[in-house]
Amino acid sequence: MALQTKLSARLVRPPEMVENVGRDQLREPQVRHLEGKLWELRAMSKEGIARGFFVIAAERRVVVLHVFAKTS
């Protein structure tokens, strides 16, 4: 992953939470439900802002579809 270390770590945490304790633990602003099984990951640090998209394929199985760093 080409993201900075802190941004990368902040994007990994929410999908791990889903796998470990279930999706009921997801809250804004770190994640936002978009539609159906599609969710948006949001991360911010001094290094910048990153976004990602993932789906919850099964009860606790997460598939990250795309991650990118936001630029002006």
N, CA, C and O atoms as a GROMACS GRO file, in nm:
protein
  288
    1MET      N    1   0.085  -0.118   0.000
    1MET     CA    2   0.000   0.000   0.000
    1MET      C    3   0.089   0.124   0.000
    1MET      O    4   0.184   0.132   0.078
    2ALA      N    5   0.058   0.217  -0.086
    2ALA     CA    6   0.141   0.336  -0.103
    2ALA      C    7   0.109   0.448  -0.005
    2ALA      O    8   0.173   0.553  -0.011
    3LEU      N    9   0.014   0.430   0.084
    3LEU     CA   10  -0.022   0.534   0.179
    3LEU      C   11   0.082   0.545   0.289
    3LEU      O   12   0.157   0.451   0.316
    4GLN      N   13   0.085   0.661   0.352
    4GLN     CA   14   0.173   0.683   0.466
    4GLN      C   15   0.133   0.589   0.580
    4GLN      O   16   0.019   0.543   0.585
    5THR      N   17   0.225   0.561   0.670
    5THR     CA   18   0.206   0.463   0.776
    5THR      C   19   0.083   0.491   0.863
    5THR      O   20   0.003   0.401   0.886
    6LYS      N   21   0.068   0.614   0.912
    6LYS     CA   22  -0.045   0.645   1.001
    6LYS      C   23  -0.179   0.635   0.930
    6LYS      O   24  -0.276   0.584   0.986
    7LEU      N   25  -0.185   0.682   0.807
    7LEU     CA   26  -0.309   0.670   0.730
    7LEU      C   27  -0.344   0.525   0.705
    7LEU      O   28  -0.459   0.483   0.719
    8SER      N   29  -0.244   0.449   0.669
    8SER     CA   30  -0.264   0.307   0.642
    8SER      C   31  -0.318   0.235   0.766
    8SER      O   32  -0.411   0.155   0.757
    9ALA      N   33  -0.260   0.264   0.881
    9ALA     CA   34  -0.304   0.201   1.006
    9ALA      C   35  -0.448   0.239   1.039
    9ALA      O   36  -0.524   0.155   1.088
   10ARG      N   37  -0.486   0.363   1.014
   10ARG     CA   38  -0.623   0.406   1.045
   10ARG      C   39  -0.726   0.344   0.951
   10ARG      O   40  -0.842   0.330   0.988
   11LEU      N   41  -0.685   0.307   0.831
   11LEU     CA   42  -0.777   0.242   0.738
   11LEU      C   43  -0.791   0.093   0.764
   11LEU      O   44  -0.891   0.032   0.726
   12VAL      N   45  -0.693   0.033   0.828
   12VAL     CA   46  -0.696  -0.111   0.854
   12VAL      C   47  -0.784  -0.143   0.975
   12VAL      O   48  -0.846  -0.249   0.980
   13ARG      N   49  -0.789  -0.055   1.070
   13ARG     CA   50  -0.861  -0.081   1.196
   13ARG      C   51  -1.010  -0.112   1.181
   13ARG      O   52  -1.055  -0.213   1.237
   14PRO      N   53  -1.091  -0.032   1.109
   14PRO     CA   54  -1.235  -0.065   1.100
   14PRO      C   55  -1.267  -0.201   1.040
   14PRO      O   56  -1.351  -0.272   1.096
   15PRO      N   57  -1.204  -0.243   0.927
   15PRO     CA   58  -1.235  -0.378   0.877
   15PRO      C   59  -1.194  -0.487   0.975
   15PRO      O   60  -1.261  -0.590   0.985
   16GLU      N   61  -1.085  -0.466   1.048
   16GLU     CA   62  -1.046  -0.565   1.150
   16GLU      C   63  -1.150  -0.573   1.261
   16GLU      O   64  -1.178  -0.680   1.313
   17MET      N   65  -1.209  -0.457   1.296
   17MET     CA   66  -1.315  -0.457   1.398
   17MET      C   67  -1.435  -0.539   1.351
   17MET      O   68  -1.493  -0.614   1.429
   18VAL      N   69  -1.471  -0.526   1.225
   18VAL     CA   70  -1.584  -0.602   1.171
   18VAL      C   71  -1.554  -0.751   1.182
   18VAL      O   72  -1.639  -0.829   1.226
   19GLU      N   73  -1.434  -0.791   1.143
   19GLU     CA   74  -1.397  -0.932   1.147
   19GLU      C   75  -1.394  -0.986   1.290
   19GLU      O   76  -1.429  -1.102   1.313
   20ASN      N   77  -1.354  -0.903   1.387
   20ASN     CA   78  -1.339  -0.949   1.524
   20ASN      C   79  -1.466  -0.938   1.608
   20ASN      O   80  -1.497  -1.029   1.686
   21VAL      N   81  -1.541  -0.829   1.594
   21VAL     CA   82  -1.656  -0.808   1.682
   21VAL      C   83  -1.787  -0.782   1.610
   21VAL      O   84  -1.891  -0.769   1.675
   22GLY      N   85  -1.786  -0.774   1.477
   22GLY     CA   86  -1.910  -0.754   1.401
   22GLY      C   87  -1.929  -0.611   1.357
   22GLY      O   88  -1.864  -0.520   1.408
   23ARG      N   89  -2.017  -0.590   1.261
   23ARG     CA   90  -2.035  -0.457   1.202
   23ARG      C   91  -2.109  -0.358   1.290
   23ARG      O   92  -2.109  -0.238   1.260
   24ASP      N   93  -2.172  -0.403   1.396
   24ASP     CA   94  -2.244  -0.312   1.485
   24ASP      C   95  -2.152  -0.214   1.555
   24ASP      O   96  -2.198  -0.115   1.611
   25GLN      N   97  -2.022  -0.240   1.553
   25GLN     CA   98  -1.925  -0.152   1.618
   25GLN      C   99  -1.879  -0.037   1.528
   25GLN      O  100  -1.805   0.050   1.574
   26LEU      N  101  -1.922  -0.034   1.404
   26LEU     CA  102  -1.879   0.071   1.311
   26LEU      C  103  -1.957   0.199   1.336
   26LEU      O  104  -2.079   0.198   1.349
   27ARG      N  105  -1.885   0.310   1.343
   27ARG     CA  106  -1.946   0.439   1.369
   27ARG      C  107  -1.881   0.547   1.282
   27ARG      O  108  -1.765   0.535   1.243
   28GLU      N  109  -1.958   0.651   1.254
   28GLU     CA  110  -1.900   0.768   1.186
   28GLU      C  111  -1.814   0.841   1.287
   28GLU      O  112  -1.845   0.832   1.406
   29PRO      N  113  -1.711   0.909   1.253
   29PRO     CA  114  -1.669   0.948   1.121
   29PRO      C  115  -1.572   0.850   1.054
   29PRO      O  116  -1.537   0.871   0.938
   30GLN      N  117  -1.528   0.744   1.122
   30GLN     CA  118  -1.432   0.652   1.061
   30GLN      C  119  -1.491   0.573   0.945
   30GLN      O  120  -1.422   0.547   0.846
   31VAL      N  121  -1.615   0.535   0.955
   31VAL     CA  122  -1.681   0.462   0.846
   31VAL      C  123  -1.819   0.521   0.821
   31VAL      O  124  -1.880   0.581   0.910
   32ARG      N  125  -1.867   0.502   0.700
   32ARG     CA  126  -2.001   0.550   0.665
   32ARG      C  127  -2.064   0.448   0.573
   32ARG      O  128  -2.003   0.405   0.475
   33HIS      N  129  -2.186   0.410   0.604
   33HIS     CA  130  -2.260   0.316   0.520
   33HIS      C  131  -2.308   0.392   0.398
   33HIS      O  132  -2.370   0.498   0.410
   34LEU      N  133  -2.281   0.337   0.278
   34LEU     CA  134  -2.323   0.404   0.156
   34LEU      C  135  -2.452   0.345   0.101
   34LEU      O  136  -2.552   0.416   0.088
   35GLU      N  137  -2.450   0.214   0.070
   35GLU     CA  138  -2.568   0.150   0.014
   35GLU      C  139  -2.548   0.000   0.016
   35GLU      O  140  -2.440  -0.049  -0.016
   36GLY      N  141  -2.651  -0.073   0.052
   36GLY     CA  142  -2.642  -0.220   0.054
   36GLY      C  143  -2.526  -0.267   0.140
   36GLY      O  144  -2.521  -0.238   0.259
   37LYS      N  145  -2.433  -0.341   0.081
   37LYS     CA  146  -2.317  -0.391   0.154
   37LYS      C  147  -2.196  -0.300   0.143
   37LYS      O  148  -2.090  -0.332   0.197
   38LEU      N  149  -2.209  -0.188   0.074
   38LEU     CA  150  -2.097  -0.098   0.048
   38LEU      C  151  -2.078   0.004   0.160
   38LEU      O  152  -2.173   0.070   0.202
   39TRP      N  153  -1.954   0.014   0.209
   39TRP     CA  154  -1.917   0.107   0.315
   39TRP      C  155  -1.798   0.191   0.270
   39TRP      O  156  -1.719   0.148   0.186
   40GLU      N  157  -1.786   0.310   0.327
   40GLU     CA  158  -1.672   0.398   0.300
   40GLU      C  159  -1.586   0.408   0.426
   40GLU      O  160  -1.638   0.428   0.535
   41LEU      N  161  -1.456   0.392   0.409
   41LEU     CA  162  -1.358   0.413   0.516
   41LEU      C  163  -1.307   0.556   0.506
   41LEU      O  164  -1.286   0.607   0.396
   42ARG      N  165  -1.287   0.620   0.619
   42ARG     CA  166  -1.234   0.756   0.620
   42ARG      C  167  -1.120   0.763   0.720
   42ARG      O  168  -1.133   0.716   0.833
   43ALA      N  169  -1.008   0.820   0.678
   43ALA     CA  170  -0.893   0.835   0.768
   43ALA      C  171  -0.830   0.971   0.747
   43ALA      O  172  -0.820   1.021   0.635
   44MET      N  173  -0.788   1.031   0.858
   44MET     CA  174  -0.722   1.160   0.852
   44MET      C  175  -0.607   1.159   0.952
   44MET      O  176  -0.621   1.108   1.064
   45SER      N  177  -0.494   1.214   0.912
   45SER     CA  178  -0.379   1.231   1.001
   45SER      C  179  -0.301   1.352   0.953
   45SER      O  180  -0.339   1.417   0.856
   46LYS      N  181  -0.192   1.382   1.020
   46LYS     CA  182  -0.107   1.493   0.976
   46LYS      C  183  -0.052   1.468   0.837
   46LYS      O  184  -0.015   1.562   0.766
   47GLU      N  185  -0.046   1.341   0.797
   47GLU     CA  186   0.008   1.304   0.666
   47GLU      C  187  -0.090   1.329   0.552
   47GLU      O  188  -0.051   1.331   0.436
   48GLY      N  189  -0.218   1.347   0.584
   48GLY     CA  190  -0.317   1.372   0.481
   48GLY      C  191  -0.449   1.304   0.509
   48GLY      O  192  -0.478   1.266   0.622
   49ILE      N  193  -0.528   1.288   0.405
   49ILE     CA  194  -0.661   1.227   0.413
   49ILE      C  195  -0.666   1.110   0.316
   49ILE      O  196  -0.618   1.119   0.204
   50ALA      N  197  -0.725   1.001   0.361
   50ALA     CA  198  -0.740   0.884   0.274
   50ALA      C  199  -0.884   0.833   0.283
   50ALA      O  200  -0.952   0.851   0.384
   51ARG      N  201  -0.926   0.769   0.176
   51ARG     CA  202  -1.058   0.707   0.171
   51ARG      C  203  -1.044   0.567   0.115
   51ARG      O  204  -0.949   0.536   0.043
   52GLY      N  205  -1.139   0.484   0.149
   52GLY     CA  206  -1.141   0.349   0.096
   52GLY      C  207  -1.284   0.299   0.090
   52GLY      O  208  -1.373   0.354   0.155
   53PHE      N  209  -1.305   0.196   0.013
   53PHE     CA  210  -1.438   0.137   0.002
   53PHE      C  211  -1.428  -0.012   0.027
   53PHE      O  212  -1.336  -0.077  -0.021
   54PHE      N  213  -1.523  -0.065   0.102
   54PHE     CA  214  -1.524  -0.208   0.130
   54PHE      C  215  -1.666  -0.259   0.136
   54PHE      O  216  -1.761  -0.183   0.152
   55VAL      N  217  -1.678  -0.390   0.124
   55VAL     CA  218  -1.807  -0.456   0.140
   55VAL      C  219  -1.795  -0.559   0.250
   55VAL      O  220  -1.688  -0.615   0.275
   56ILE      N  221  -1.906  -0.583   0.316
   56ILE     CA  222  -1.913  -0.691   0.413
   56ILE      C  223  -1.977  -0.808   0.339
   56ILE      O  224  -2.098  -0.813   0.320
   57ALA      N  225  -1.892  -0.902   0.298
   57ALA     CA  226  -1.936  -1.012   0.212
   57ALA      C  227  -2.016  -1.116   0.288
   57ALA      O  228  -2.112  -1.171   0.235
   58ALA      N  229  -1.979  -1.143   0.410
   58ALA     CA  230  -2.051  -1.236   0.497
   58ALA      C  231  -2.058  -1.167   0.633
   58ALA      O  232  -2.019  -1.051   0.646
   59GLU      N  233  -2.108  -1.236   0.732
   59GLU     CA  234  -2.127  -1.173   0.862
   59GLU      C  235  -2.002  -1.102   0.914
   59GLU      O  236  -2.012  -0.990   0.964
   60ARG      N  237  -1.886  -1.164   0.901
   60ARG     CA  238  -1.762  -1.102   0.949
   60ARG      C  239  -1.649  -1.111   0.848
   60ARG      O  240  -1.532  -1.112   0.886
   61ARG      N  241  -1.682  -1.116   0.721
   61ARG     CA  242  -1.580  -1.120   0.615
   61ARG      C  243  -1.583  -0.988   0.541
   61ARG      O  244  -1.686  -0.947   0.488
   62VAL      N  245  -1.469  -0.920   0.539
   62VAL     CA  246  -1.458  -0.787   0.479
   62VAL      C  247  -1.370  -0.795   0.355
   62VAL      O  248  -1.264  -0.856   0.356
   63VAL      N  249  -1.416  -0.732   0.247
   63VAL     CA  250  -1.338  -0.724   0.124
   63VAL      C  251  -1.316  -0.576   0.093
   63VAL      O  252  -1.411  -0.503   0.064
   64VAL      N  253  -1.190  -0.532   0.100
   64VAL     CA  254  -1.156  -0.393   0.068
   64VAL      C  255  -1.144  -0.383  -0.084
   64VAL      O  256  -1.067  -0.456  -0.147
   65LEU      N  257  -1.220  -0.291  -0.142
   65LEU     CA  258  -1.227  -0.279  -0.287
   65LEU      C  259  -1.126  -0.178  -0.343
   65LEU      O  260  -1.062  -0.204  -0.445
   66HIS      N  261  -1.114  -0.064  -0.276
   66HIS     CA  262  -1.028   0.040  -0.330
   66HIS      C  263  -0.988   0.135  -0.217
   66HIS      O  264  -1.070   0.167  -0.130
   67VAL      N  265  -0.863   0.180  -0.218
   67VAL     CA  266  -0.813   0.277  -0.119
   67VAL      C  267  -0.734   0.383  -0.196
   67VAL      O  268  -0.660   0.351  -0.289
   68PHE      N  269  -0.750   0.509  -0.156
   68PHE     CA  270  -0.676   0.616  -0.221
   68PHE      C  271  -0.651   0.731  -0.125
   68PHE      O  272  -0.724   0.749  -0.028
   69ALA      N  273  -0.546   0.807  -0.152
   69ALA     CA  274  -0.516   0.928  -0.076
   69ALA      C  275  -0.579   1.047  -0.148
   69ALA      O  276  -0.566   1.061  -0.269
   70LYS      N  277  -0.647   1.130  -0.073
   70LYS     CA  278  -0.710   1.248  -0.132
   70LYS      C  279  -0.604   1.354  -0.158
   70LYS      O  280  -0.510   1.371  -0.080
   71THR      N  281  -0.620   1.425  -0.268
   71THR     CA  282  -0.533   1.537  -0.301
   71THR      C  283  -0.619   1.657  -0.335
   71THR      O  284  -0.736   1.642  -0.373
   72SER      N  285  -0.562   1.774  -0.322
   72SER     CA  286  -0.638   1.896  -0.352
   72SER      C  287  -0.656   1.913  -0.501
   72SER      O  288  -0.718   2.010  -0.545
   0.00000   0.00000   0.00000
